[in-house]
Amino acid sequence: MSEFDPAVPRRTVLKGAGIGVSAGLLSSLPMAAPAASDGEIWSSEYWTKKGDVPLYMFRKRLGAPKAGETPRPVLFLVHGSSVTWRIFDLDTPGHGEYSMMNVFARWGFDVWTMDHENYGKSGRTSGNSDIASGAQDLKAAIPVITKETGHRKVHVMGESSGALRAALYATIEPEHVDRLVLAAFTYKGTESPTLKKRAEQLDYFRTHNMRKRDRAMIESIFTRDRPGTTDPAVGKILADVELQFGDQAPTGTYLDMTANLPVVDPKKVQAPVLLVRGEYDGIATVEDLFDFYRQLPNGDKQLVILPNTAHSVAVAINRHLFWHATRSFLDTPAPTAI
C-alpha cells in the first residue's frame, strides 16, 4: 500500500497517520460559542510600508490597550485572492455572528489583519500581487504589531491563497511565527477541479495583472463547490462590502496557483501547523494536503477535515467548527522537551 492509499477510508488514514481531529470526531463536537465577557470590542487602524507601497492594517481586541497590562496572544489573519480582510469581520444582521475577529477578540486574542498590495485600502501598483509579494506584505506588517503589542512572535492564520502567503512568510521569518493555521490550502494542486478550471485562463493571467471580480464572481466563491454549505445572503453581504473597492483583483495568486505550484516547501516550515480543509473543497484533495502534512518537520501538527463545509471555511454555515479547531490548536500547551 502507498503512504497515502486512496482506497483506504479517509478516517482510517487520518487516524493511522496521527493527525489531530478527523471529520467524524469534529462532527460530534458541540458548536463553539464566544466566551461571555463584559468588555467592549475596541478597534484601530494602522499603516505600514513595503518600500514605497502603503499597506493598511486593522486590529480588534477586548478593550483599548493599557500600559502595564499582560500582552494578549496575537492572531494575524491573512486574506485570499478575491477578497480583502473584510471577510474576517462581516456584519451580518439577522444571520448570526460571522466576524472571526470579534469571536477571537472575545476569546482573549489581539486580532490583526491587513489589505495586501492592490487590495482594499492599500496602495495600488502595476504589480500582480503574487504569493511572494504577499509574504513581503506580512514581513512589513510584523514590526507594527511588535511595536504595538510587544510580541515578536504571532499566530498566523491564512485562508486559500492567504494560506500560501502565510506559509511562505513562515519560511522567510520563522522567528516571528508562533503557530500557523492554513485553511483552504493547496500544495501542488494535484487533481484539483477548481485549479483545473482556473487554468483555462492561464494565458490571460500571464499577460494581465488584474482580472474581473464582479458580484457574480464574489458570490460564486461560496457556491462553486457545494451549494448549501454557506448562506447565500452572507455572500451578497460580502459582495456589497468588497465592491466598494472596485470590481478588479490582482492575477498574481491565480497565476501562482495554476502554473507555479508548489510555492511553499513544507520542509522549511518550522512552526507548528494546523491544516484545515472543508470536506467539499475543490481547491485541494486530501491526498495533496497529506503530501504537505507528512513533510512538515515539526511534530506538532494536525490535519482537520470540516464536515459539510466547502472552500471558504471562514464564512461557512459550519464556521463554528473552524473557530473551534483553530482555537483548540492555538491554545495547545507547549510539549515537554525530551
N, C-alpha and C positions, 0 to 999 in steps of 0.2 A: 504493500500500500504506500502511496506517496505521502509526503509530510502533511499535505492537506488534501484529503481524498474527497471529492465532491459526492461520492457515493455514500459516505458516512453521514448520518444525520447531523445537522449543524450543531444542535445542542450537545451531542456526544463529543464532537470535535472540540468545541469550546471548553467543555468541562475537562476533557483529557489534556488540553493544552495549558490548563491552569489559568484561563482567562477569567477575569473578575466576575461579571454578572451576566448570565445568559438571558435571552428573551423570556424563557419560561419563568425564571426567578423574578425578573422585573415585573412581569405581568401580574404577579401575585402580591406585589407591594402596594400599600395604600398610596394615593396621590399625595405628593409632598405639598405642604402649605407653608406660606411665610410665617415665621415665628412672630408672636404678638410682641409689640413694642410700643411704648408711649412716645418715642421720638418722632420728629418730623423729618422727612427726607429733604436733605439740603443738596443743592447742585451748583456747579460753577463751570465756566468756560475758560479755556486756556489756548494758547498758541505756542507752537514751536516752529522751527525752520529746518528744512533739509536743503542745505545750500541756500539758494535764493527762493525756494518754494515754501510759502507759508502753509502750515498744517494745523487744522482746527482740532481741538481736543475737548472732551466733555467728561464730567465727573459727577457721581452721585454717592451719597452716604447718609447715614442717620446723623443729623445734627452737624452744624458747622465745626470745622477743626478747632481745637483748643490747645493752647500751649501747655506742654507737660503731660498731655494725655498719652495713654498707651497706643502705639500705632496699630491700626487695624490691618488685617491681611488685604493686600491689593489684588483685585481681579481685573485684568485688562481684556476687553472684548474686541475682536477683530472681524470686521465685516467682509462680505463676499463680493462677487464680481458685478452684480447688477443692482445693488442696494448700498445705502450708506449705513452708518451706525444706528440710524433711527429704528431699524428692525429690532434692536435690543431694548427699545424704550417706547413702544407703541402705547398710545392712549386709546383704549377701545371700549367706550361706554356701552354697557349692556351686554358685553361679550366676555366679561371676566378679566383677570389680570394677565396681560401679555408682556409687561415690561420686565425683562430679565434683570435690568439694572435695579428696579425697585425691589424685586424679590431678594436679590443678593445683598442689597443695601440693608434691608430689614434683617437679614441673617448675619449682619455684622461685618460685611465686606466693604471696603473702599473701592468702588467700581468705576473704572475708567474706560474710555473708548476714544476713537478718533475717526475723522474722514481722511481717507488716503488721497494722495495726489490725484487731481482730476475728479474728485468726488465731493459732493456736498458743498461745504463752505471752504474747503481747502483750495489752494492755488491751482490754476489751470495752466498747463504747459502743452508743448507739442509732443510729449511722450505718450506711450500707450499704457503706462502704469502696470507693468508686468509683475510677476511674483517677486522678482529680485528688487524691484522698486518698492514694493510694499514692505518688504523686510527692512529696507533702509528707512522707511517711514517710521516703523516701530523703533528702530535704533534712535531716531531723532526724538521720539516721544519719551523714552525712558528717563533721560535726565530731568525732565519736568516733573515726572512722578516722584523720582528720588528726592528732588528739592522740596516738593510739597508734602511728602509723607514720611521721608526718612528711610524708606525701603530701597535697598539696592537690588533686591530680588522680588519679582512679582509673579503671580499666577497668570497664565495667558490662555485664553480660550478663543479659537478661531473657528468659523463655520464656512464650509465649502472652500472657495479659493482663499478665504481668510484663514482657514486651517493650514493651507500651504504656506501662506505668508508667515503665520505664527511658527510653524515647524522650521522653516528656513531661517527665521530670525534666531530660533533656539540654537541653531548650529553656528551662528555668527557670534553671538554674545551669550554663551551658556551661563556665564556668571550672573546674568540678570534674570534668568528664568527659574522659577521655583518648581511649580507643577504645570504641566501642559495638557490642555484638553483640545483634541482635534475632532470636530464634529463635521459630518458630511464630507470627510476627507477622501482623497483619491491618491493612490501611489503611482502605479504605472498606467492606470486606466484600462486594465485588461478586461475585455468583454463588457465594457460599459456602454449600455444603449444610449445614454444621454450624450456621451462624448462621441460616439459613432455618428449620431445625428448632427451634432455641432460641427464635426469635421467636414461636413458638406460645404461649409462656408470658409474653409481654411484659406483659400486664395484671397478672400476678402480680408480676413484677419491679418494676413501678411502684407497687405497693401494699404490698409486703413488703420488709423489709430483710435477711431471712435466708431461705435455701432449704435443702431437704433435701440432705444429702451423705452418703449411707449407703455401705455396702460395694459394692453393685452399681454405684452411680454412679461411685465412685472407680475401680473396675476397668474400667468402660466407657470411660474416657478413653483406654485403651490398646488397645481393640478396635474402637472405633466406625468408624474409617476403613479399616483394613486388618488383619484378624486375621493373626497370624504375624509382624508387624513388631516385636512385643515378646514377652517371655517371660511367660506368664500367671502364673507363680509370683512374679515380681517385682511384678506388680500386686497380688497378695494380700499380699505383704510390706508394700508401701506402704500398703495399706488398714489393715493392723494398726497401723502407725505412726501414721497420720493419725487413726484413730478414737479414740485416747486423748484427743484434743482435742474430741471430740464429733461429732455427725452433722449439724451445721449449718454453712453457709458464707454469707458475705455475698452479696447480689444485685447490688451496685453495678457490678462489672465486666461481668456478664451484661447488665445494662440498658444500659450504655455500648456494648457490642459489638453489641447488637441494635437500638438506637434512636438512638444518638448519634454514630456514626462519621461522618467521621473525628474523632478526638480529638487527633491529633498532626499538626501542619503540617510536612511534610518540609523546607520551605524554611527553617525555623527551627532545624533540627538541624545544628549546626556541626561536630560531631565526625566523624571517620572512622567509617564504618558497614559492618558485615557483616550482611547479611540471610540467614538460614538457613531453608530450607523443606524439610520432608520431601516426598518425591516424591508421597505419597498423602495429604498433609494436607488435610483438608476445611474448614479454617477460613479459608483464603485461596488464591485462584488465583494462578498465576504472573503473570497479567496485572495483578492487584491489587497484587502486590508490585513489579512492574516500574514501575507508575504511581508508587509511592512512591519507588523507587530513582532514577528519572530526574530527580526534582525535588530530590534531595539536593544541596546546594551544594558540599560538599567532594568534590573529585575522587578522594579516597582512599576508595573504596567498592567493595564486592563483593556479589554475589548468588550464593549457593551452593544447589544442589539436591542433597539427600542421597538416593541411590538406596535403594530397598527400606526406606523409613522413612516413618512417618506423622506424626501431630501431635506427640507427645512425643518430641523428639529426645534429651532428657537421659537417658531410661531405655530407649531403643530397643535392639534387638539390634545395630544398626549405630551405637551411640553413639560407638564409636571414631572414626567418620568425623566426627562432630560435634566431638569433642575435638580431632581433627587440624586441622579447618578453623578452629576458634576459636584454638587455639594459634598456628597459622601467621599468622593475622590480628593477634593481639596482639603477636607478635614481629616484625612488619613494620617495617623501618627507616624512619625519617622521610625523606620525599622531600627532595631538594635544591631549595632555593628558586631560581627563575629570574626 
